[in-house]
Amino acid sequence: MFFILEYTDMSEGDGRAGTGLEASLLRLGFGMGAFILVVGSAVYGELVHGYGLLRKGAPDFTLFGRARIGFSFLAALLLFFALKPAMGALALARGDRAQAFWAIGAAGAFLLAVAAAVHFVPTALNDFVREMQPLGMATEVLLIAAVVSFLIAAWRARGMRGARLLGVFPPWLVLAGMAGVVFLILMEEMSWGQHWLGWATPELFSKNVQNETNIHNFYTYQFEAIYYTSAIFCFVVLPWCWPRGAGGLFAQVEPYLPPRIFALFGLPVASLMFESWNIVPYQVWFFLGLLICLDIVRQLKSFELRLAAIALAAVYVLSKLVFIIRGVDMVDGYELSEVRELYISLLFLAHGWMLAKRFRQHR
């Protein structure tokens, strides 16, 4: 599944739905409407109900909490129309269909496995997600492999004569930069080696929330919001909405993006949350992920793939209900966030190997 997927988009003149100034203004209006709903909901929640923008806690099922979920869905719907690309049937090459099934199946199986754990053994999750425990160590190992995969892609792209990003950066440098970003995430995740070597936390980091040698735990909630939102944007939203075959900057960025079907593989990152459910932007991302999944379902040419994607959409919704209803029985409540970080590391690895394969083919 790490090579998903080189596909053929059967749309004519693939790009944004609609053309001209009128369509652009309509999209802008949808985007502004989504922004106003999110900001209004968050500000009202803080001023009237004392909810901070990034406040965590058990999911709110009060009248206000349910109304806010409705506003989040409406904001996601507006954002969906603001970003929706124009695309016809999505057809995969014959050899790639099996990989697509594996990718969709992996995403669904992952969600089902985590939902089963939350439902049947919620307290057991805590022992697996702590530092130097299986899931935490697996996250770091996957990130190491992801760094290697991006470096392999950069090596294969050396000397390649292609469009430079922003007219300045050659492909090998862009890929090396992506490896550098993942490396920084890896180092922060392992507290720059402290988890493995066990040194005492330096005085400079003494006010760190977890008393660790890293930066992100000085502002944990803010860094989480940036990290998770960036992952959802890069692995779910961008693969779906990017205008394929366009010119200019769009064409310069396209070689580094996963194909549209990758959005289904990335879907779990928009779902794995319990104590973060009250955070309005995360609710919007969850509903936008569902709408993206259904839009891809509508365009898939393969009947079997369409059924698999529909099944994934059902698992996506049902597992989310398990997370927000049964998550209260977890020990600390943050366990699903750690599981999400594991899945993000898997997505980095999948993306890196996909680029390594792509740039080998284009040498």
VOPAGU-2260 file (C-alpha; in pm, 1 decimal, decimal comma):
REM VOPAGU-2260
SITE   aa  ch    i         X         Y         Z
SITE  MET   A    0       0,0       0,0       0,0
SITE  PHE   A    1     302,2     230,1      33,9
SITE  PHE   A    2     299,7     305,9    -335,9
SITE  ILE   A    3     -56,4     433,1    -370,1
SITE  LEU   A    4    -123,4     520,4    -638,1
SITE  GLU   A    5     -60,9     635,2    -987,7
SITE  TYR   A    6    -410,0     675,0   -1127,5
SITE  THR   A    7    -588,1     818,1   -1426,9
SITE  ASP   A    8    -832,9    1098,1   -1364,9
SITE  MET   A    9   -1094,6    1070,8   -1637,4
SITE  SER   A   10   -1225,8    1422,8   -1597,6
SITE  GLU   A   11   -1190,7    1666,8   -1881,4
SITE  GLY   A   12    -986,9    1971,8   -1799,7
SITE  ASP   A   13    -947,1    1868,0   -1435,4
SITE  GLY   A   14    -942,3    2165,7   -1202,7
SITE  ARG   A   15   -1179,8    2366,2    -995,5
SITE  ALA   A   16   -1552,6    2341,6   -1052,5
SITE  GLY   A   17   -1668,0    2645,4   -1236,2
SITE  THR   A   18   -1463,4    2913,6   -1407,6
SITE  GLY   A   19   -1427,4    3287,3   -1405,9
SITE  LEU   A   20   -1478,8    3559,6   -1153,5
SITE  GLU   A   21   -1830,5    3453,6   -1055,8
SITE  ALA   A   22   -1719,3    3102,6    -958,4
SITE  SER   A   23   -1419,9    3239,1    -767,8
SITE  LEU   A   24   -1639,3    3479,5    -572,4
SITE  LEU   A   25   -1883,8    3199,4    -493,7
SITE  ARG   A   26   -1601,2    2984,6    -359,7
SITE  LEU   A   27   -1472,0    3276,1    -156,2
SITE  GLY   A   28   -1820,5    3326,6     -14,6
SITE  PHE   A   29   -1844,5    2961,6      89,0
SITE  GLY   A   30   -1502,5    2983,0     251,8
SITE  MET   A   31   -1588,1    3301,4     439,0
SITE  GLY   A   32   -1915,1    3148,7     556,2
SITE  ALA   A   33   -1727,7    2848,6     698,3
SITE  PHE   A   34   -1477,2    3077,9     869,3
SITE  ILE   A   35   -1753,1    3291,3    1025,7
SITE  LEU   A   36   -1934,2    2984,2    1156,0
SITE  VAL   A   37   -1619,3    2839,1    1315,0
SITE  VAL   A   38   -1510,4    3167,8    1472,4
SITE  GLY   A   39   -1863,9    3252,6    1585,2
SITE  SER   A   40   -1915,5    2911,9    1744,3
SITE  ALA   A   41   -1578,4    2922,4    1920,3
SITE  VAL   A   42   -1617,5    3280,4    2045,2
SITE  TYR   A   43   -1975,6    3224,7    2166,0
SITE  GLY   A   44   -1867,0    2907,0    2343,7
SITE  GLU   A   45   -1588,8    3088,7    2524,4
SITE  LEU   A   46   -1779,4    3405,3    2616,0
SITE  VAL   A   47   -2108,2    3242,8    2716,9
SITE  HIS   A   48   -2008,8    2892,5    2828,3
SITE  GLY   A   49   -1643,9    2941,8    2922,2
SITE  TYR   A   50   -1507,7    2705,7    2656,0
SITE  GLY   A   51   -1156,7    2790,6    2543,3
SITE  LEU   A   52   -1080,9    2740,4    2174,7
SITE  LEU   A   53    -854,2    2441,5    2247,4
SITE  ARG   A   54   -1025,6    2322,6    2562,6
SITE  LYS   A   55   -1024,8    1945,8    2608,3
SITE  GLY   A   56   -1263,4    1730,3    2806,4
SITE  ALA   A   57   -1541,1    1476,8    2776,0
SITE  PRO   A   58   -1761,3    1539,4    2468,9
SITE  ASP   A   59   -2032,4    1796,2    2533,5
SITE  PHE   A   60   -2381,6    1656,6    2473,3
SITE  THR   A   61   -2570,7    1950,1    2621,9
SITE  LEU   A   62   -2810,0    2147,4    2402,6
SITE  PHE   A   63   -2530,7    2391,5    2323,7
SITE  GLY   A   64   -2287,8    2107,0    2252,4
SITE  ARG   A   65   -2528,4    1943,8    2009,4
SITE  ALA   A   66   -2602,1    2276,2    1840,1
SITE  ARG   A   67   -2231,2    2339,9    1799,5
SITE  ILE   A   68   -2188,0    2002,8    1628,8
SITE  GLY   A   69   -2457,8    2111,3    1383,9
SITE  PHE   A   70   -2277,8    2439,3    1314,6
SITE  SER   A   71   -1952,4    2248,1    1263,2
SITE  PHE   A   72   -2120,5    2025,2    1005,7
SITE  LEU   A   73   -2258,3    2330,1     825,4
SITE  ALA   A   74   -1912,9    2492,0     827,7
SITE  ALA   A   75   -1762,9    2170,9     685,3
SITE  LEU   A   76   -2027,7    2166,1     412,7
SITE  LEU   A   77   -1947,7    2524,6     313,7
SITE  LEU   A   78   -1576,2    2448,3     316,4
SITE  PHE   A   79   -1641,5    2140,5     103,1
SITE  PHE   A   80   -1811,4    2352,2    -164,9
SITE  ALA   A   81   -1536,7    2613,8    -141,5
SITE  LEU   A   82   -1266,8    2353,7    -215,4
SITE  LYS   A   83   -1449,5    2096,0    -427,5
SITE  PRO   A   84   -1254,0    2016,2    -744,6
SITE  ALA   A   85   -1404,0    1942,2   -1081,0
SITE  MET   A   86   -1336,5    1577,0   -1152,6
SITE  GLY   A   87   -1485,8    1300,9   -1355,9
SITE  ALA   A   88   -1456,4     929,6   -1294,9
SITE  LEU   A   89   -1145,0     818,9   -1105,4
SITE  ALA   A   90    -998,9     513,4   -1272,8
SITE  LEU   A   91    -699,6     321,8   -1142,6
SITE  ALA   A   92    -455,9     135,4   -1359,2
SITE  ARG   A   93    -518,3    -238,6   -1343,8
SITE  GLY   A   94    -212,2    -310,4   -1132,1
SITE  ASP   A   95    -298,7     -41,8    -877,6
SITE  ARG   A   96    -647,3    -160,9    -785,0
SITE  ALA   A   97    -518,6    -421,2    -540,4
SITE  GLN   A   98    -308,3    -156,2    -367,1
SITE  ALA   A   99    -614,7      69,3    -346,7
SITE  PHE   A  100    -812,2    -211,5    -181,0
SITE  TRP   A  101    -528,3    -263,9      63,7
SITE  ALA   A  102    -512,9     108,1     142,7
SITE  ILE   A  103    -888,0     141,8     198,8
SITE  GLY   A  104    -892,2    -184,2     393,9
SITE  ALA   A  105    -599,5     -74,7     609,5
SITE  ALA   A  106    -771,4     253,1     699,8
SITE  GLY   A  107   -1096,6      74,5     786,3
SITE  ALA   A  108    -924,6    -205,6     978,0
SITE  PHE   A  109    -723,0      46,5    1178,4
SITE  LEU   A  110   -1035,5     234,9    1280,7
SITE  LEU   A  111   -1217,8     -88,0    1365,7
SITE  ALA   A  112    -927,0    -215,4    1576,4
SITE  VAL   A  113    -901,8     108,6    1774,9
SITE  ALA   A  114   -1281,0     125,4    1818,4
SITE  ALA   A  115   -1282,4    -234,5    1946,6
SITE  ALA   A  116   -1007,9    -149,1    2195,6
SITE  VAL   A  117   -1195,7     159,0    2317,8
SITE  HIS   A  118   -1518,0     -39,5    2354,1
SITE  PHE   A  119   -1389,4    -363,6    2505,9
SITE  VAL   A  120   -1060,1    -278,9    2681,3
SITE  PRO   A  121   -1050,0     102,1    2717,4
SITE  THR   A  122    -815,3     104,8    3017,8
SITE  ALA   A  123    -559,3    -118,5    2843,7
SITE  LEU   A  124    -479,2     145,5    2581,8
SITE  ASN   A  125    -299,3     362,9    2834,2
SITE  ASP   A  126     -23,5     108,6    2892,0
SITE  PHE   A  127      54,4      94,0    2519,2
SITE  VAL   A  128      69,5     466,1    2437,2
SITE  ARG   A  129     303,6     594,3    2707,4
SITE  GLU   A  130     662,9     688,7    2629,1
SITE  MET   A  131     885,5     390,6    2543,0
SITE  GLN   A  132     580,5     165,0    2519,8
SITE  PRO   A  133     483,1     -24,6    2200,5
SITE  LEU   A  134     277,8     241,0    2019,0
SITE  GLY   A  135     512,5     524,5    2110,7
SITE  MET   A  136     817,4     328,8    1995,7
SITE  ALA   A  137     639,4     222,0    1676,1
SITE  THR   A  138     565,2     587,8    1598,6
SITE  GLU   A  139     934,0     675,4    1625,0
SITE  VAL   A  140    1044,0     376,0    1414,6
SITE  LEU   A  141     794,6     466,8    1140,6
SITE  LEU   A  142     917,2     826,8    1141,8
SITE  ILE   A  143    1277,5     707,9    1103,4
SITE  ALA   A  144    1171,7     495,9     806,1
SITE  ALA   A  145     982,1     795,1     664,2
SITE  VAL   A  146    1293,5    1015,6     683,2
SITE  VAL   A  147    1488,9     747,8     496,0
SITE  SER   A  148    1219,1     721,6     228,8
SITE  PHE   A  149    1219,2    1097,1     162,3
SITE  LEU   A  150    1599,5    1096,0     144,2
SITE  ILE   A  151    1586,4     811,3    -108,5
SITE  ALA   A  152    1339,3    1016,5    -314,2
SITE  ALA   A  153    1574,5    1318,2    -292,5
SITE  TRP   A  154    1870,6    1106,0    -404,3
SITE  ARG   A  155    1678,0     972,5    -701,3
SITE  ALA   A  156    1573,3    1325,5    -798,3
SITE  ARG   A  157    1930,5    1459,6    -805,2
SITE  GLY   A  158    2017,7    1611,6   -1140,0
SITE  MET   A  159    1655,7    1593,8   -1253,0
SITE  ARG   A  160    1562,8    1875,0   -1486,4
SITE  GLY   A  161    1209,6    1962,5   -1397,6
SITE  ALA   A  162    1001,7    2257,2   -1292,2
SITE  ARG   A  163    1151,1    2424,7    -987,0
SITE  LEU   A  164     918,2    2499,4    -698,4
SITE  LEU   A  165     854,5    2874,2    -692,1
SITE  GLY   A  166    1104,4    2886,0    -978,0
SITE  VAL   A  167    1390,3    2840,5    -728,1
SITE  PHE   A  168    1396,9    2500,7    -554,7
SITE  PRO   A  169    1492,5    2191,4    -759,3
SITE  PRO   A  170    1309,5    1862,5    -687,4
SITE  TRP   A  171    1593,6    1707,5    -484,1
SITE  LEU   A  172    1602,3    2008,0    -252,1
SITE  VAL   A  173    1224,0    2005,8    -202,6
SITE  LEU   A  174    1234,8    1636,0    -112,7
SITE  ALA   A  175    1531,4    1687,7     118,4
SITE  GLY   A  176    1335,1    1966,1     286,1
SITE  MET   A  177    1042,8    1728,7     337,7
SITE  ALA   A  178    1284,4    1478,9     494,6
SITE  GLY   A  179    1408,3    1758,4     720,8
SITE  VAL   A  180    1056,7    1841,4     837,6
SITE  VAL   A  181     986,3    1477,4     925,9
SITE  PHE   A  182    1325,7    1457,5    1100,3
SITE  LEU   A  183    1234,4    1754,0    1322,4
SITE  ILE   A  184     901,9    1587,1    1407,5
SITE  LEU   A  185    1090,6    1265,8    1490,9
SITE  MET   A  186    1336,4    1447,1    1718,0
SITE  GLU   A  187    1057,8    1628,9    1900,1
SITE  GLU   A  188     868,5    1300,2    1936,5
SITE  MET   A  189    1168,4    1128,1    2096,6
SITE  SER   A  190    1266,7    1443,2    2291,5
SITE  TRP   A  191    1589,4    1463,1    2092,1
SITE  GLY   A  192    1701,6    1122,4    2219,7
SITE  GLN   A  193    1608,9    1166,2    2586,6
SITE  HIS   A  194    1352,4     884,2    2571,3
SITE  TRP   A  195    1620,2     641,3    2455,4
SITE  LEU   A  196    1927,6     766,3    2645,2
SITE  GLY   A  197    1749,7     889,6    2957,6
SITE  TRP   A  198    1942,5    1206,8    3041,6
SITE  ALA   A  199    1811,6    1454,1    3298,3
SITE  THR   A  200    1605,1    1739,7    3156,4
SITE  PRO   A  201    1821,1    2055,3    3118,6
SITE  GLU   A  202    1727,7    2368,2    3313,2
SITE  LEU   A  203    1626,2    2540,4    2988,3
SITE  PHE   A  204    1338,8    2290,4    2955,9
SITE  SER   A  205    1242,5    2281,6    3324,8
SITE  LYS   A  206     908,6    2453,4    3259,9
SITE  ASN   A  207     815,8    2202,0    2993,1
SITE  VAL   A  208     473,3    2052,5    3073,8
SITE  GLN   A  209     611,3    1697,7    3070,6
SITE  ASN   A  210     962,4    1786,6    3192,2
SITE  GLU   A  211    1114,0    1666,3    2864,6
SITE  THR   A  212    1377,6    1799,9    2626,4
SITE  ASN   A  213    1144,9    1923,2    2355,1
SITE  ILE   A  214     977,4    2242,5    2243,7
SITE  HIS   A  215     625,1    2127,0    2164,2
SITE  ASN   A  216     533,0    2051,9    2526,0
SITE  PHE   A  217     576,0    2416,2    2623,0
SITE  TYR   A  218     256,5    2479,2    2425,6
SITE  THR   A  219     116,1    2128,2    2391,5
SITE  TYR   A  220    -238,2    2209,9    2278,2
SITE  GLN   A  221    -124,1    2471,7    2027,4
SITE  PHE   A  222     140,4    2244,3    1875,4
SITE  GLU   A  223    -107,9    1957,4    1859,1
SITE  ALA   A  224    -358,0    2177,2    1677,0
SITE  ILE   A  225     -95,8    2278,6    1420,7
SITE  TYR   A  226      36,7    1924,3    1376,9
SITE  TYR   A  227    -296,5    1744,8    1347,8
SITE  THR   A  228    -451,8    2010,0    1126,9
SITE  SER   A  229    -147,0    2007,9     898,3
SITE  ALA   A  230    -163,9    1627,2     872,7
SITE  ILE   A  231    -533,9    1634,8     784,0
SITE  PHE   A  232    -473,5    1911,2     532,4
SITE  CYS   A  233    -175,6    1738,3     366,0
SITE  PHE   A  234    -300,6    1378,6     362,5
SITE  VAL   A  235    -677,5    1419,4     319,8
SITE  VAL   A  236    -775,5    1765,6     196,1
SITE  LEU   A  237    -495,6    1851,9     -49,6
SITE  PRO   A  238    -489,4    1516,0    -232,2
SITE  TRP   A  239    -862,2    1555,4    -288,7
SITE  CYS   A  240    -893,0    1924,0    -381,3
SITE  TRP   A  241    -570,4    2003,5    -566,4
SITE  PRO   A  242    -644,5    2098,4    -931,0
SITE  ARG   A  243    -468,8    1833,9   -1137,3
SITE  GLY   A  244    -322,5    1929,1   -1472,4
SITE  ALA   A  245    -331,9    2302,4   -1402,3
SITE  GLY   A  246     -43,1    2535,9   -1474,0
SITE  GLY   A  247     171,3    2771,1   -1271,1
SITE  LEU   A  248     223,6    2699,9    -901,4
SITE  PHE   A  249     -33,9    2419,8    -912,9
SITE  ALA   A  250     181,6    2229,1   -1161,5
SITE  GLN   A  251     496,8    2292,0    -956,2
SITE  VAL   A  252     344,3    2143,1    -639,7
SITE  GLU   A  253     158,3    1850,7    -800,9
SITE  PRO   A  254     461,2    1614,8    -832,1
SITE  TYR   A  255     493,2    1610,7    -452,0
SITE  LEU   A  256     127,6    1539,2    -374,2
SITE  PRO   A  257     -34,6    1198,5    -325,1
SITE  PRO   A  258    -312,2    1105,2    -571,6
SITE  ARG   A  259    -676,6    1161,7    -481,1
SITE  ILE   A  260    -736,5     805,7    -363,8
SITE  PHE   A  261    -472,5     863,4     -92,8
SITE  ALA   A  262    -729,3    1079,6      89,2
SITE  LEU   A  263    -917,9     760,5     180,8
SITE  PHE   A  264    -601,9     608,5     327,7
SITE  GLY   A  265    -547,8     926,9     530,5
SITE  LEU   A  266    -906,6     946,9     654,9
SITE  PRO   A  267    -843,3     809,2    1009,3
SITE  VAL   A  268    -638,4    1116,7    1106,4
SITE  ALA   A  269    -959,6    1323,3    1092,7
SITE  SER   A  270   -1136,3    1085,8    1332,1
SITE  LEU   A  271    -911,8     961,4    1614,0
SITE  MET   A  272   -1013,5    1190,3    1898,8
SITE  PHE   A  273   -1206,3    1182,5    2224,1
SITE  GLU   A  274   -1098,9    1462,3    2456,3
SITE  SER   A  275   -1046,0    1690,9    2153,6
SITE  TRP   A  276   -1398,5    1650,8    2017,3
SITE  ASN   A  277   -1515,4    1975,5    2180,9
SITE  ILE   A  278   -1259,0    2171,7    1978,5
SITE  VAL   A  279   -1461,1    2321,1    1693,5
SITE  PRO   A  280   -1199,9    2303,1    1413,0
SITE  TYR   A  281   -1153,9    1929,3    1479,9
SITE  GLN   A  282   -1527,7    1874,8    1442,6
SITE  VAL   A  283   -1515,0    2059,7    1112,2
SITE  TRP   A  284   -1223,5    1844,8     992,6
SITE  PHE   A  285   -1411,7    1528,0    1085,9
SITE  PHE   A  286   -1719,9    1621,9     885,4
SITE  LEU   A  287   -1510,5    1751,6     594,4
SITE  GLY   A  288   -1330,5    1416,4     587,2
SITE  LEU   A  289   -1664,1    1236,0     560,3
SITE  LEU   A  290   -1778,4    1463,1     276,9
SITE  ILE   A  291   -1449,1    1410,5      93,2
SITE  CYS   A  292   -1485,1    1034,0     128,5
SITE  LEU   A  293   -1837,9    1042,0     -12,3
SITE  ASP   A  294   -1727,8    1266,3    -299,8
SITE  ILE   A  295   -1453,6    1022,1    -394,6
SITE  VAL   A  296   -1703,0     735,0    -366,2
SITE  ARG   A  297   -1923,6     914,2    -617,2
SITE  GLN   A  298   -1637,3     942,9    -866,3
SITE  LEU   A  299   -1473,6     601,3    -838,4
SITE  LYS   A  300   -1513,6     412,4   -1161,6
SITE  SER   A  301   -1458,2      65,7   -1012,4
SITE  PHE   A  302   -1777,5     -73,4    -856,6
SITE  GLU   A  303   -1575,6    -288,4    -614,0
SITE  LEU   A  304   -1363,1       5,3    -501,3
SITE  ARG   A  305   -1676,4     212,7    -460,0
SITE  LEU   A  306   -1824,6     -48,7    -227,5
SITE  ALA   A  307   -1501,8     -63,8     -29,2
SITE  ALA   A  308   -1498,5     315,9       6,8
SITE  ILE   A  309   -1864,6     316,8     118,0
SITE  ALA   A  310   -1776,4      57,9     381,2
SITE  LEU   A  311   -1489,4     281,9     494,2
SITE  ALA   A  312   -1727,8     577,9     526,8
SITE  ALA   A  313   -1959,1     365,8     745,5
SITE  VAL   A  314   -1667,4     251,2     963,6
SITE  TYR   A  315   -1547,6     612,5     986,0
SITE  VAL   A  316   -1881,1     726,6    1130,6
SITE  LEU   A  317   -1951,8     427,1    1354,7
SITE  SER   A  318   -1602,4     419,5    1503,8
SITE  LYS   A  319   -1630,5     791,5    1578,8
SITE  LEU   A  320   -1948,3     726,7    1776,3
SITE  VAL   A  321   -1762,0     461,9    1974,8
SITE  PHE   A  322   -1476,8     703,6    2044,8
SITE  ILE   A  323   -1692,3     986,7    2176,9
SITE  ILE   A  324   -1935,4     765,0    2372,1
SITE  ARG   A  325   -1706,7     499,0    2515,3
SITE  GLY   A  326   -1389,4     706,4    2536,2
SITE  VAL   A  327   -1487,4     825,6    2882,6
SITE  ASP   A  328   -1374,2     487,8    3017,6
SITE  MET   A  329   -1012,3     541,7    2907,7
SITE  VAL   A  330    -762,6     618,6    3183,8
SITE  ASP   A  331    -639,9     962,8    3076,1
SITE  GLY   A  332    -845,3    1049,2    2767,8
SITE  TYR   A  333    -549,8    1140,8    2548,8
SITE  GLU   A  334    -486,9     784,2    2429,5
SITE  LEU   A  335    -653,9     836,4    2092,4
SITE  SER   A  336    -431,4    1136,1    2024,1
SITE  GLU   A  337    -127,9     912,0    2063,0
SITE  VAL   A  338    -284,5     654,1    1831,1
SITE  ARG   A  339    -345,0     930,1    1576,8
SITE  GLU   A  340      23,1    1025,6    1591,4
SITE  LEU   A  341     109,2     662,5    1514,9
SITE  TYR   A  342    -112,9     674,9    1207,1
SITE  ILE   A  343      34,5    1007,2    1094,2
SITE  SER   A  344     380,3     849,1    1105,2
SITE  LEU   A  345     249,2     567,4     884,3
SITE  LEU   A  346     116,7     824,7     637,6
SITE  PHE   A  347     455,5     997,7     627,3
SITE  LEU   A  348     616,7     664,9     544,2
SITE  ALA   A  349     359,3     584,2     275,5
SITE  HIS   A  350     401,0     928,3     118,9
SITE  GLY   A  351     779,2     908,1     127,3
SITE  TRP   A  352     796,6     569,1     -42,8
SITE  MET   A  353     539,5     677,6    -297,3
SITE  LEU   A  354     762,1     974,0    -389,4
SITE  ALA   A  355    1069,9     751,0    -397,2
SITE  LYS   A  356     892,8     529,6    -650,1
SITE  ARG   A  357     760,6     825,2    -850,1
SITE  PHE   A  358    1096,9     999,1    -888,3
SITE  ARG   A  359    1272,6     674,5    -978,3
SITE  GLN   A  360    1026,9     633,2   -1264,7
SITE  HIS   A  361    1091,2     986,5   -1389,7
SITE  ARG   A  362    1472,0     973,0   -1393,4
